[in-house]
Amino acid sequence: MANKRQRYEVADLISRQQLVIGDGYRAKNDELGKHGLPFARAGNINEGFQFADADRFPMENRERLGNKVSQPGDVVFTSKGTVGRFAYVREVTPQFVYSPQLCFWRSLDRNAIDSRFLYYWMYGREFYIQFKGVAGQTDMAEYVSLTDQRRMHITLPDVDEQRSIVRILGTLDDKIELNRRMNRTLEKMARALFRSWFVDFDPVRAKAEGRNTGLPQLVADLFPDSFTDSELGKIPNGWVIGKLGDVLSIIETGGRPKGGVKDFTEGVPSVGAESIVGIGHFDYGKTKFVPREFFEGMKRGHVQHLDVLLYKDGGRPGVYEPHLTIVGDEFPFVEFCINEHVYRLRTEPALPQTYLFFWLSSASAMEEMRTRGTGVAIPGLNSTAVRELAVLKPSVPVLDAFENNVSPIVQRILCNCKESRTLAVLRDTLLPKLISGELRLPDAERFMGGQV
């Protein structure tokens, strides 16, 4: 039996000053720049907040913003464009400015409305039915107005039960967030090592200047102590600049059935360009499928452990912005394929897959891909352009040392991602039952196996 709950008009909660709903600041182009608070749009809401490519709003103009700056406890709803993404502003979330693509729901009385319960409620069926029922179309995108949101209804249990539900679901989300933060740290460690060895050449410079490299002697001895000229500038003596095609054993795209994949709701997952974001990132809400028979008949595009996946074409007209990832250890799926807009790349054994991923992620490789992919009729990289990309080829012993250091880091990232996916599935199973009252709290706690 469901516990007692009461249904409220959102407008009444607002009039009682228990809740406020707001939208974003309509910034002019000349108000935004590269410094200040992140100016968050719908695209920055993905597995929490991603502000790396966000425009910035100058701090000196903050008085213009009013309440359109994030506060801990805010529940964020993408109400225009990509409607229906959610995020919760934690204490550790960097403060940001809301754009007009976003709305926020803010509890003003946490003895009546627990802010994190509000976040979970917005994931539930009651809110979904309401926002889908009023989502209209502007000239450019789907849109849910503030007026429509204020006309909605919300069903709330008493605040003690809200907090108990948050304790259960929050335990899972906190573990997912911990994995996410750990993965960011691990990726920074791997990138820092790659940059030190293969971009800044720190060990070689130290040896050339008679300084200690700071590395174990066995590793330090692998690096040369002088430089030579190359087309990319000075590089360590004995290392060479070659073409990527010389070290690739596989470069291929996948495919999809005639007529596309929109009619398939099950089968084998098929990954497209929109899902190539970065290591450890995958939006399962965008998952598409191909029939098992089609998958087994594909002559190319079956993804293997530690494949590097590169965004082939698509995006904004006239502009190519490269994206890539490395997958494996059954993340994001045990078995899947790619479509025709994604390259699957594998190197010859002497060049590790981890090196390929971090090399293609480096600033020089990204800029070369951006240049080659933008100056063509259809923005993107054909296979010839990929093969022509420059690649630095260090000595095999140095590459082996890099692989020994970085491979465990990549494996840990992928393992954390798998665990987070399992936790997310459990959370998504419990959430609607707890929010609706279908599942009683003691039963949920037993189901969690004493984890709360």
VOPAGU-2260 file (C-alpha; in pm, 1 decimal, decimal comma):
REM VOPAGU-2260
SITE   aa  ch    i         X         Y         Z
SITE  MET   A    0       0,0       0,0       0,0
SITE  ALA   A    1     128,6     345,4     -90,3
SITE  ASN   A    2     205,9     586,9     191,1
SITE  LYS   A    3      -7,3     899,2     224,2
SITE  ARG   A    4      76,6    1166,3     -28,6
SITE  GLN   A    5     -76,3    1502,6    -109,3
SITE  ARG   A    6    -110,4    1661,5    -453,0
SITE  TYR   A    7     -36,1    2034,2    -479,3
SITE  GLU   A    8     -68,8    2294,5    -749,7
SITE  VAL   A    9     278,2    2426,4    -827,8
SITE  ALA   A   10     137,2    2779,7    -842,6
SITE  ASP   A   11      11,9    2742,3    -482,6
SITE  LEU   A   12     356,9    2632,6    -361,1
SITE  ILE   A   13     501,8    2938,1    -534,1
SITE  SER   A   14     244,1    3171,8    -374,7
SITE  ARG   A   15     329,6    3022,5     -32,5
SITE  GLN   A   16     695,7    3102,7    -101,3
SITE  GLN   A   17     790,2    2737,6     -70,1
SITE  LEU   A   18     907,6    2706,5    -430,7
SITE  VAL   A   19    1032,8    2930,1    -708,3
SITE  ILE   A   20    1064,3    2845,4   -1076,9
SITE  GLY   A   21    1282,3    3058,7   -1301,8
SITE  ASP   A   22    1439,8    3061,2   -1643,9
SITE  GLY   A   23    1770,6    3184,8   -1780,5
SITE  TYR   A   24    1931,5    3516,0   -1866,1
SITE  ARG   A   25    1895,2    3632,9   -2225,7
SITE  ALA   A   26    2252,9    3731,2   -2287,8
SITE  LYS   A   27    2361,9    3930,8   -2590,0
SITE  ASN   A   28    2655,7    3793,0   -2783,7
SITE  ASP   A   29    2883,1    4078,4   -2678,5
SITE  GLU   A   30    2814,6    4003,2   -2309,7
SITE  LEU   A   31    2981,6    3661,2   -2329,4
SITE  GLY   A   32    3349,6    3582,1   -2345,9
SITE  LYS   A   33    3616,7    3343,3   -2222,3
SITE  HIS   A   34    3629,3    3450,8   -1856,4
SITE  GLY   A   35    3379,1    3451,5   -1572,5
SITE  LEU   A   36    3092,9    3223,3   -1473,5
SITE  PRO   A   37    2997,2    2939,7   -1713,0
SITE  PHE   A   38    2692,2    3032,9   -1923,4
SITE  ALA   A   39    2509,2    2699,5   -1918,5
SITE  ARG   A   40    2302,9    2584,4   -2215,3
SITE  ALA   A   41    2118,7    2256,2   -2275,4
SITE  GLY   A   42    2433,3    2101,6   -2425,4
SITE  ASN   A   43    2616,5    2152,9   -2095,2
SITE  ILE   A   44    2368,3    1926,0   -1915,4
SITE  ASN   A   45    2494,0    1573,1   -1975,1
SITE  GLU   A   46    2574,6    1333,0   -1691,7
SITE  GLY   A   47    2565,4    1631,8   -1459,9
SITE  PHE   A   48    2732,4    1952,7   -1575,8
SITE  GLN   A   49    2998,8    1977,6   -1846,7
SITE  PHE   A   50    3138,0    2330,8   -1866,8
SITE  ALA   A   51    3464,8    2276,7   -2056,1
SITE  ASP   A   52    3332,2    2437,1   -2377,8
SITE  ALA   A   53    3083,2    2679,1   -2219,6
SITE  ASP   A   54    3084,3    3050,8   -2291,3
SITE  ARG   A   55    3154,3    3269,7   -1989,6
SITE  PHE   A   56    2969,1    3561,1   -1833,7
SITE  PRO   A   57    3194,3    3836,7   -1686,3
SITE  MET   A   58    3185,7    3858,8   -1307,9
SITE  GLU   A   59    3182,0    4239,5   -1320,8
SITE  ASN   A   60    2833,4    4228,3   -1481,7
SITE  ARG   A   61    2685,4    3988,4   -1231,1
SITE  GLU   A   62    2433,7    4242,2   -1097,0
SITE  ARG   A   63    2242,3    4208,8   -1425,2
SITE  LEU   A   64    2158,6    3844,9   -1353,8
SITE  GLY   A   65    1923,8    3867,7   -1057,4
SITE  ASN   A   66    1833,3    3514,6    -939,8
SITE  LYS   A   67    1947,5    3353,7   -1266,2
SITE  VAL   A   68    2268,9    3225,7   -1106,7
SITE  SER   A   69    2279,5    2869,5    -975,5
SITE  GLN   A   70    2248,2    2786,6    -607,0
SITE  PRO   A   71    2316,4    2451,8    -435,0
SITE  GLY   A   72    1993,0    2253,7    -430,9
SITE  ASP   A   73    1862,4    2388,6    -761,9
SITE  VAL   A   74    1699,9    2134,5    -991,8
SITE  VAL   A   75    1780,5    2212,6   -1354,8
SITE  PHE   A   76    1538,9    2130,4   -1636,9
SITE  THR   A   77    1621,0    2175,3   -2006,5
SITE  SER   A   78    1300,6    2342,3   -2122,7
SITE  LYS   A   79    1395,4    2447,1   -2474,8
SITE  GLY   A   80    1569,6    2265,0   -2759,1
SITE  THR   A   81    1665,0    1932,5   -2604,1
SITE  VAL   A   82    1372,3    1917,2   -2360,1
SITE  GLY   A   83    1377,8    1677,2   -2066,6
SITE  ARG   A   84    1732,4    1665,5   -1932,6
SITE  PHE   A   85    1779,6    1715,3   -1560,0
SITE  ALA   A   86    2065,1    1795,0   -1325,4
SITE  TYR   A   87    2102,9    1865,8    -955,8
SITE  VAL   A   88    2325,1    2148,8    -834,1
SITE  ARG   A   89    2545,5    2010,0    -557,7
SITE  GLU   A   90    2753,5    2201,8    -305,6
SITE  VAL   A   91    3062,0    2121,0    -514,5
SITE  THR   A   92    2906,9    2222,3    -848,0
SITE  PRO   A   93    3078,8    2534,9    -987,7
SITE  GLN   A   94    2843,0    2832,4    -985,3
SITE  PHE   A   95    2703,0    2911,8   -1330,8
SITE  VAL   A   96    2456,3    3134,7   -1515,7
SITE  TYR   A   97    2132,5    2991,7   -1654,5
SITE  SER   A   98    2068,6    3043,2   -2026,5
SITE  PRO   A   99    1714,1    3066,6   -2171,6
SITE  GLN   A  100    1734,5    2695,9   -2264,9
SITE  LEU   A  101    1725,6    2608,4   -1894,9
SITE  CYS   A  102    1479,0    2644,0   -1610,5
SITE  PHE   A  103    1543,7    2592,3   -1242,3
SITE  TRP   A  104    1313,7    2473,6    -966,4
SITE  ARG   A  105    1434,1    2599,4    -628,1
SITE  SER   A  106    1292,4    2488,9    -292,1
SITE  LEU   A  107    1258,9    2784,0     -56,0
SITE  ASP   A  108    1123,8    2576,2     234,9
SITE  ARG   A  109    1318,7    2255,3     277,7
SITE  ASN   A  110    1098,8    2151,2     568,7
SITE  ALA   A  111     820,5    2116,2     311,9
SITE  ILE   A  112    1006,0    2026,0      -8,4
SITE  ASP   A  113    1339,8    1847,8       3,9
SITE  SER   A  114    1532,7    1985,6    -292,0
SITE  ARG   A  115    1687,2    1652,9    -386,7
SITE  PHE   A  116    1348,8    1479,2    -364,3
SITE  LEU   A  117    1225,5    1744,8    -607,1
SITE  TYR   A  118    1504,8    1639,4    -844,6
SITE  TYR   A  119    1399,2    1273,7    -827,2
SITE  TRP   A  120    1031,4    1365,6    -865,0
SITE  MET   A  121    1111,5    1548,6   -1190,8
SITE  TYR   A  122    1257,7    1222,9   -1321,7
SITE  GLY   A  123     930,0    1047,5   -1245,8
SITE  ARG   A  124     620,6     978,2   -1450,3
SITE  GLU   A  125     400,4    1254,2   -1302,1
SITE  PHE   A  126     628,5    1532,4   -1424,2
SITE  TYR   A  127     705,2    1352,0   -1753,1
SITE  ILE   A  128     337,6    1328,0   -1848,1
SITE  GLN   A  129     282,2    1694,2   -1765,0
SITE  PHE   A  130     576,2    1842,8   -1952,8
SITE  LYS   A  131     521,5    1617,7   -2254,3
SITE  GLY   A  132     158,6    1723,8   -2261,5
SITE  VAL   A  133     238,0    2094,8   -2284,0
SITE  ALA   A  134     563,1    2091,5   -2483,3
SITE  GLY   A  135     495,4    2314,9   -2780,4
SITE  GLN   A  136     700,4    2410,0   -3081,8
SITE  THR   A  137     865,0    2745,2   -3140,2
SITE  ASP   A  138    1009,2    2831,6   -3480,7
SITE  MET   A  139    1325,0    2641,4   -3392,1
SITE  ALA   A  140    1268,1    2392,2   -3111,5
SITE  GLU   A  141    1045,8    2216,7   -2861,5
SITE  TYR   A  142     964,6    2439,3   -2564,9
SITE  VAL   A  143     800,7    2413,6   -2220,9
SITE  SER   A  144     709,3    2761,6   -2095,3
SITE  LEU   A  145     735,2    2889,0   -1740,0
SITE  THR   A  146     361,1    2953,3   -1745,3
SITE  ASP   A  147     293,3    2588,4   -1825,6
SITE  GLN   A  148     532,7    2472,2   -1554,7
SITE  ARG   A  149     357,4    2686,6   -1293,3
SITE  ARG   A  150      24,2    2527,9   -1390,1
SITE  MET   A  151     149,9    2179,0   -1313,6
SITE  HIS   A  152      80,8    1964,1   -1008,6
SITE  ILE   A  153     322,5    1780,6    -780,9
SITE  THR   A  154     250,4    1492,9    -542,4
SITE  LEU   A  155     452,6    1503,4    -221,5
SITE  PRO   A  156     482,4    1267,4      74,2
SITE  ASP   A  157     569,4    1424,4     410,0
SITE  VAL   A  158     921,6    1561,5     433,0
SITE  ASP   A  159    1051,9    1274,4     648,5
SITE  GLU   A  160     954,7    1025,5     380,6
SITE  GLN   A  161    1102,0    1254,0     114,1
SITE  ARG   A  162    1433,8    1245,4     298,8
SITE  SER   A  163    1420,9     867,9     338,6
SITE  ILE   A  164    1365,9     828,0     -35,1
SITE  VAL   A  165    1653,3    1068,2    -101,6
SITE  ARG   A  166    1876,3     865,3     130,2
SITE  ILE   A  167    1814,9     551,0     -75,2
SITE  LEU   A  168    1842,4     703,0    -422,2
SITE  GLY   A  169    2112,8     945,7    -314,2
SITE  THR   A  170    2337,3     662,1    -198,9
SITE  LEU   A  171    2339,9     529,4    -554,2
SITE  ASP   A  172    2382,5     871,9    -713,9
SITE  ASP   A  173    2663,7     962,5    -474,0
SITE  LYS   A  174    2853,8     648,9    -573,5
SITE  ILE   A  175    2801,8     734,9    -939,2
SITE  GLU   A  176    2924,7    1089,9    -877,6
SITE  LEU   A  177    3228,2     960,0    -686,4
SITE  ASN   A  178    3315,7     738,4    -983,7
SITE  ARG   A  179    3271,7    1033,2   -1216,7
SITE  ARG   A  180    3505,9    1252,3   -1011,6
SITE  MET   A  181    3756,1     967,7    -981,6
SITE  ASN   A  182    3750,3     922,1   -1358,2
SITE  ARG   A  183    3817,6    1291,1   -1414,7
SITE  THR   A  184    4118,6    1268,7   -1184,8
SITE  LEU   A  185    4245,9     952,1   -1352,0
SITE  GLU   A  186    4208,6    1102,3   -1698,7
SITE  LYS   A  187    4399,5    1414,0   -1590,0
SITE  MET   A  188    4679,5    1192,4   -1459,0
SITE  ALA   A  189    4704,0    1002,6   -1788,0
SITE  ARG   A  190    4694,0    1322,6   -1994,6
SITE  ALA   A  191    4957,7    1486,1   -1775,7
SITE  LEU   A  192    5194,1    1191,9   -1826,2
SITE  PHE   A  193    5131,9    1190,4   -2201,7
SITE  ARG   A  194    5195,4    1563,2   -2225,6
SITE  SER   A  195    5512,2    1543,6   -2016,4
SITE  TRP   A  196    5663,5    1262,3   -2222,8
SITE  PHE   A  197    5534,1    1326,4   -2574,3
SITE  VAL   A  198    5448,2    1696,6   -2601,4
SITE  ASP   A  199    5678,1    1885,5   -2362,5
SITE  PHE   A  200    5946,4    1610,5   -2373,4
SITE  ASP   A  201    6032,4    1677,9   -2007,8
SITE  PRO   A  202    6256,8    1371,7   -1955,4
SITE  VAL   A  203    6459,1    1450,5   -2269,2
SITE  ARG   A  204    6496,4    1818,1   -2177,2
SITE  ALA   A  205    6607,8    1724,8   -1827,0
SITE  LYS   A  206    6873,2    1486,3   -1958,8
SITE  ALA   A  207    6988,2    1738,0   -2221,7
SITE  GLU   A  208    7034,3    1997,3   -1945,5
SITE  GLY   A  209    7201,5    1755,5   -1705,6
SITE  ARG   A  210    6905,6    1757,2   -1462,7
SITE  ASN   A  211    6738,1    1467,4   -1285,3
SITE  THR   A  212    6431,9    1346,7   -1476,4
SITE  GLY   A  213    6243,5    1254,6   -1160,3
SITE  LEU   A  214    6174,1     912,0   -1312,9
SITE  PRO   A  215    6298,8     571,5   -1196,6
SITE  GLN   A  216    6641,8     514,8   -1347,1
SITE  LEU   A  217    6525,2     222,2   -1561,7
SITE  VAL   A  218    6259,7     445,6   -1719,1
SITE  ALA   A  219    6483,3     752,3   -1750,3
SITE  ASP   A  220    6741,7     545,1   -1939,4
SITE  LEU   A  221    6483,5     479,7   -2214,0
SITE  PHE   A  222    6476,6     847,5   -2320,6
SITE  PRO   A  223    6736,9    1013,0   -2544,4
SITE  ASP   A  224    6930,1    1316,5   -2422,9
SITE  SER   A  225    6911,9    1535,7   -2735,4
SITE  PHE   A  226    6672,6    1665,8   -3001,1
SITE  THR   A  227    6646,3    1664,4   -3378,0
SITE  ASP   A  228    6447,6    1880,0   -3620,0
SITE  SER   A  229    6120,2    1759,2   -3772,5
SITE  GLU   A  230    5817,1    1897,4   -3958,3
SITE  LEU   A  231    5649,8    1944,7   -3617,8
SITE  GLY   A  232    5950,8    2115,9   -3464,9
SITE  LYS   A  233    6218,9    1967,8   -3246,0
SITE  ILE   A  234    6156,1    1609,9   -3132,3
SITE  PRO   A  235    6370,1    1365,6   -2931,0
SITE  ASN   A  236    6658,4    1216,3   -3121,3
SITE  GLY   A  237    6572,0     876,5   -3267,7
SITE  TRP   A  238    6196,5     939,6   -3266,1
SITE  VAL   A  239    6024,0    1007,6   -3599,1
SITE  ILE   A  240    5718,3    1180,4   -3741,4
SITE  GLY   A  241    5516,0     954,9   -3966,9
SITE  LYS   A  242    5168,0     926,8   -4111,7
SITE  LEU   A  243    4891,2     769,8   -3909,7
SITE  GLY   A  244    4813,5     533,3   -4196,7
SITE  ASP   A  245    5156,8     375,1   -4152,3
SITE  VAL   A  246    5071,9     255,0   -3801,1
SITE  LEU   A  247    4702,5     167,4   -3845,8
SITE  SER   A  248    4599,4    -193,9   -3888,8
SITE  ILE   A  249    4226,7    -108,0   -3904,2
SITE  ILE   A  250    4038,6     200,6   -4016,0
SITE  GLU   A  251    3674,5     135,1   -4091,8
SITE  THR   A  252    3322,7     263,8   -4045,2
SITE  GLY   A  253    3009,9      62,6   -3976,5
SITE  GLY   A  254    2665,8      80,9   -4131,1
SITE  ARG   A  255    2295,8      62,4   -4069,3
SITE  PRO   A  256    2000,0    -113,9   -4230,5
SITE  LYS   A  257    1826,6      32,6   -4532,5
SITE  GLY   A  258    1569,9     277,4   -4401,7
SITE  GLY   A  259    1764,8     356,9   -4085,8
SITE  VAL   A  260    1727,6     242,7   -3727,3
SITE  LYS   A  261    1438,4     454,7   -3597,4
SITE  ASP   A  262    1195,5     160,3   -3598,3
SITE  PHE   A  263    1416,2     -70,5   -3390,5
SITE  THR   A  264    1376,5     -63,6   -3012,1
SITE  GLU   A  265    1588,6    -369,9   -2939,8
SITE  GLY   A  266    1868,2    -572,4   -3092,2
SITE  VAL   A  267    2239,8    -492,8   -3089,1
SITE  PRO   A  268    2337,9    -136,0   -2985,2
SITE  SER   A  269    2467,5      82,1   -3267,5
SITE  VAL   A  270    2680,4     384,5   -3178,2
SITE  GLY   A  271    2672,2     698,0   -3390,9
SITE  ALA   A  272    2868,0    1021,9   -3399,0
SITE  GLU   A  273    2643,0    1186,7   -3138,2
SITE  SER   A  274    2767,9     935,6   -2878,8
SITE  ILE   A  275    3138,9     998,4   -2936,1
SITE  VAL   A  276    3206,2    1239,2   -2649,5
SITE  GLY   A  277    3519,9    1131,8   -2462,0
SITE  ILE   A  278    3664,9     854,0   -2253,1
SITE  GLY   A  279    3419,5     726,9   -1993,7
SITE  HIS   A  280    3121,3     920,9   -2129,9
SITE  PHE   A  281    2813,1     766,1   -2285,7
SITE  ASP   A  282    2452,8     887,3   -2295,1
SITE  TYR   A  283    2243,1     570,0   -2280,4
SITE  GLY   A  284    1934,2     774,9   -2359,4
SITE  LYS   A  285    2061,0     804,5   -2717,6
SITE  THR   A  286    2108,7     431,3   -2768,6
SITE  LYS   A  287    1997,6     300,1   -3106,8
SITE  PHE   A  288    1980,3     -59,9   -3225,9
SITE  VAL   A  289    2024,1    -275,1   -3533,2
SITE  PRO   A  290    1864,3    -619,2   -3572,5
SITE  ARG   A  291    2078,6    -914,5   -3465,7
SITE  GLU   A  292    2065,1   -1057,2   -3819,9
SITE  PHE   A  293    2196,9    -729,7   -3963,9
SITE  PHE   A  294    2474,3    -712,8   -3702,3
SITE  GLU   A  295    2592,9   -1064,1   -3775,5
SITE  GLY   A  296    2595,6    -989,3   -4147,3
SITE  MET   A  297    2809,9    -673,1   -4107,7
SITE  LYS   A  298    3153,7    -715,3   -4262,7
SITE  ARG   A  299    3295,7    -421,8   -4066,1
SITE  GLY   A  300    3209,8    -202,5   -3768,4
SITE  HIS   A  301    3207,8    -463,0   -3488,7
SITE  VAL   A  302    3370,3    -289,3   -3190,5
SITE  GLN   A  303    3648,8    -462,6   -2996,6
SITE  HIS   A  304    3822,5    -404,9   -2663,7
SITE  LEU   A  305    4022,1     -77,8   -2657,4
SITE  ASP   A  306    3909,0      37,9   -3001,0
SITE  VAL   A  307    3952,5     411,1   -3057,1
SITE  LEU   A  308    3633,9     559,9   -3203,6
SITE  LEU   A  309    3657,0     884,1   -3401,4
SITE  TYR   A  310    3370,6    1111,4   -3505,3
SITE  LYS   A  311    3376,7    1097,4   -3886,9
SITE  ASP   A  312    3133,5    1366,4   -4001,8
SITE  GLY   A  313    2825,8    1562,3   -3901,3
SITE  GLY   A  314    2769,6    1855,0   -3666,6
SITE  ARG   A  315    2726,0    2217,3   -3770,6
SITE  PRO   A  316    2735,7    2297,8   -4144,2
SITE  GLY   A  317    3077,5    2414,2   -4257,3
SITE  VAL   A  318    3255,4    2320,4   -3932,9
SITE  TYR   A  319    3421,8    1996,6   -3825,1
SITE  GLU   A  320    3499,1    1958,7   -3456,4
SITE  PRO   A  321    3670,0    1624,2   -3386,2
SITE  HIS   A  322    3559,3    1401,0   -3099,6
SITE  LEU   A  323    3695,5    1063,3   -3002,6
SITE  THR   A  324    3685,1     804,0   -2729,7
SITE  ILE   A  325    3835,7     472,0   -2631,3
SITE  VAL   A  326    3603,5     189,8   -2525,6
SITE  GLY   A  327    3638,1    -158,7   -2384,3
SITE  ASP   A  328    3601,6    -386,3   -2084,3
SITE  GLU   A  329    3232,7    -418,1   -2182,5
SITE  PHE   A  330    3177,7     -40,7   -2166,0
SITE  PRO   A  331    2946,8      96,5   -2289,3
SITE  PHE   A  332    2810,5    -245,9   -2396,7
SITE  VAL   A  333    2925,8    -605,6   -2396,0
SITE  GLU   A  334    2860,0    -620,5   -2771,3
SITE  PHE   A  335    2792,6    -333,0   -3012,2
SITE  CYS   A  336    2873,4    -181,2   -3347,9
SITE  ILE   A  337    2919,9     162,2   -3506,5
SITE  ASN   A  338    2734,0     329,3   -3789,5
SITE  GLU   A  339    2872,8     494,0   -4100,6
SITE  HIS   A  340    2951,4     822,9   -3922,7
SITE  VAL   A  341    3214,5     673,9   -3689,0
SITE  TYR   A  342    3562,9     535,6   -3754,1
SITE  ARG   A  343    3698,9     235,6   -3567,1
SITE  LEU   A  344    4076,9     264,5   -3537,5
SITE  ARG   A  345    4334,4       5,7   -3435,5
SITE  THR   A  346    4710,2      31,3   -3450,4
SITE  GLU   A  347    4986,2    -212,6   -3527,0
SITE  PRO   A  348    5104,9    -393,3   -3208,3
SITE  ALA   A  349    5412,7    -174,4   -3158,3
SITE  LEU   A  350    5195,6     134,6   -3101,9
SITE  PRO   A  351    4953,5      92,3   -2808,0
SITE  GLN   A  352    4586,2     181,2   -2841,4
SITE  THR   A  353    4619,1     405,3   -2536,7
SITE  TYR   A  354    4893,7     604,8   -2711,4
SITE  LEU   A  355    4675,6     637,5   -3022,3
SITE  PHE   A  356    4388,7     776,3   -2814,8
SITE  PHE   A  357    4596,1    1034,1   -2627,7
SITE  TRP   A  358    4791,0    1133,2   -2940,3
SITE  LEU   A  359    4471,6    1201,4   -3134,6
SITE  SER   A  360    4341,3    1392,3   -2829,4
SITE  SER   A  361    4647,9    1617,9   -2823,2
SITE  ALA   A  362    4619,5    1981,4   -2927,0
SITE  SER   A  363    4831,2    1942,8   -3242,4
SITE  ALA   A  364    4638,2    1638,0   -3369,8
SITE  MET   A  365    4301,2    1795,9   -3287,9
SITE  GLU   A  366    4396,9    2111,0   -3477,5
SITE  GLU   A  367    4514,5    1911,0   -3779,0
SITE  MET   A  368    4188,5    1714,8   -3783,5
SITE  ARG   A  369    3988,8    2036,1   -3743,9
SITE  THR   A  370    4173,7    2194,0   -4037,3
SITE  ARG   A  371    4147,6    1892,2   -4266,1
SITE  GLY   A  372    3782,7    1831,1   -4179,1
SITE  THR   A  373    3654,8    2187,2   -4212,6
SITE  GLY   A  374    3787,8    2277,7   -4556,8
SITE  VAL   A  375    3572,4    2027,9   -4747,0
SITE  ALA   A  376    3223,3    2029,6   -4896,4
SITE  ILE   A  377    3082,1    1799,9   -4626,2
SITE  PRO   A  378    3261,9    1873,6   -4298,6
SITE  GLY   A  379    3443,0    1564,8   -4177,3
SITE  LEU   A  380    3736,5    1335,2   -4241,6
SITE  ASN   A  381    3749,1    1078,8   -4518,1
SITE  SER   A  382    3973,8     778,3   -4468,6
SITE  THR   A  383    4252,5     931,4   -4677,3
SITE  ALA   A  384    4258,0    1238,4   -4453,6
SITE  VAL   A  385    4277,5    1019,7   -4143,4
SITE  ARG   A  386    4566,6     820,4   -4288,3
SITE  GLU   A  387    4751,3    1144,5   -4373,3
SITE  LEU   A  388    4740,8    1273,8   -4013,8
SITE  ALA   A  389    5083,9    1322,7   -3860,1
SITE  VAL   A  390    5183,3    1099,2   -3569,6
SITE  LEU   A  391    5489,1    1102,9   -3345,7
SITE  LYS   A  392    5648,4     759,3   -3319,8
SITE  PRO   A  393    5866,8     728,3   -3007,2
SITE  SER   A  394    6091,6     430,1   -2947,6
SITE  VAL   A  395    5920,6     101,8   -2865,7
SITE  PRO   A  396    6070,0      81,5   -2511,0
SITE  VAL   A  397    5930,7     426,7   -2426,8
SITE  LEU   A  398    5591,1     329,5   -2568,3
SITE  ASP   A  399    5597,2      11,7   -2360,1
SITE  ALA   A  400    5673,9     215,2   -2046,6
SITE  PHE   A  401    5386,1     451,4   -2126,9
SITE  GLU   A  402    5150,6     159,7   -2179,7
SITE  ASN   A  403    5255,3       2,4   -1849,5
SITE  ASN   A  404    5171,0     326,4   -1668,0
SITE  VAL   A  405    4856,4     431,0   -1852,6
SITE  SER   A  406    4681,4     106,0   -1941,0
SITE  PRO   A  407    4582,3      39,3   -1575,1
SITE  ILE   A  408    4442,7     393,7   -1555,5
SITE  VAL   A  409    4228,9     346,1   -1866,1
SITE  GLN   A  410    4110,2       8,2   -1739,4
SITE  ARG   A  411    4014,3     164,5   -1404,5
SITE  ILE   A  412    3813,6     436,5   -1582,5
SITE  LEU   A  413    3624,5     179,5   -1787,6
SITE  CYS   A  414    3563,9     -38,6   -1480,1
SITE  ASN   A  415    3422,1     261,1   -1290,8
SITE  CYS   A  416    3193,6     332,6   -1585,7
SITE  LYS   A  417    3058,7     -21,7   -1580,2
SITE  GLU   A  418    2991,0       0,3   -1208,1
SITE  SER   A  419    2816,9     334,9   -1252,2
SITE  ARG   A  420    2596,1     188,4   -1523,3
SITE  THR   A  421    2490,7     -95,2   -1290,8
SITE  LEU   A  422    2413,3     154,6   -1014,3
SITE  ALA   A  423    2217,9     376,7   -1255,2
SITE  VAL   A  424    2002,5      84,8   -1367,9
SITE  LEU   A  425    1926,2       1,1   -1003,8
SITE  ARG   A  426    1843,4     366,7    -929,3
SITE  ASP   A  427    1617,5     391,2   -1234,4
SITE  THR   A  428    1437,2      73,3   -1127,7
SITE  LEU   A  429    1373,6     198,8    -774,2
SITE  LEU   A  430    1302,3     565,2    -851,1
SITE  PRO   A  431     954,1     546,5   -1006,5
SITE  LYS   A  432     836,5     292,3    -750,6
SITE  LEU   A  433     957,9     500,0    -456,5
SITE  ILE   A  434     832,0     833,2    -593,3
SITE  SER   A  435     487,4     688,6    -662,9
SITE  GLY   A  436     468,2     502,6    -329,8
SITE  GLU   A  437     435,6     165,6    -504,1
SITE  LEU   A  438     747,7      41,9    -321,6
SITE  ARG   A  439     756,7      86,1      55,8
SITE  LEU   A  440    1075,9     216,0     214,4
SITE  PRO   A  441    1156,1     -98,6     420,3
SITE  ASP   A  442    1122,2    -311,5     107,5
SITE  ALA   A  443    1353,9     -78,3     -84,7
SITE  GLU   A  444    1612,0     -91,3     192,9
SITE  ARG   A  445    1605,7    -471,5     190,5
SITE  PHE   A  446    1639,8    -465,4    -188,2
SITE  MET   A  447    1947,7    -246,1    -151,3
SITE  GLY   A  448    2105,9    -514,8      64,1
SITE  GLY   A  449    2190,3    -289,8     359,0
SITE  GLN   A  450    2380,5     -33,2     151,5
SITE  VAL   A  451    2181,4     259,2     298,1
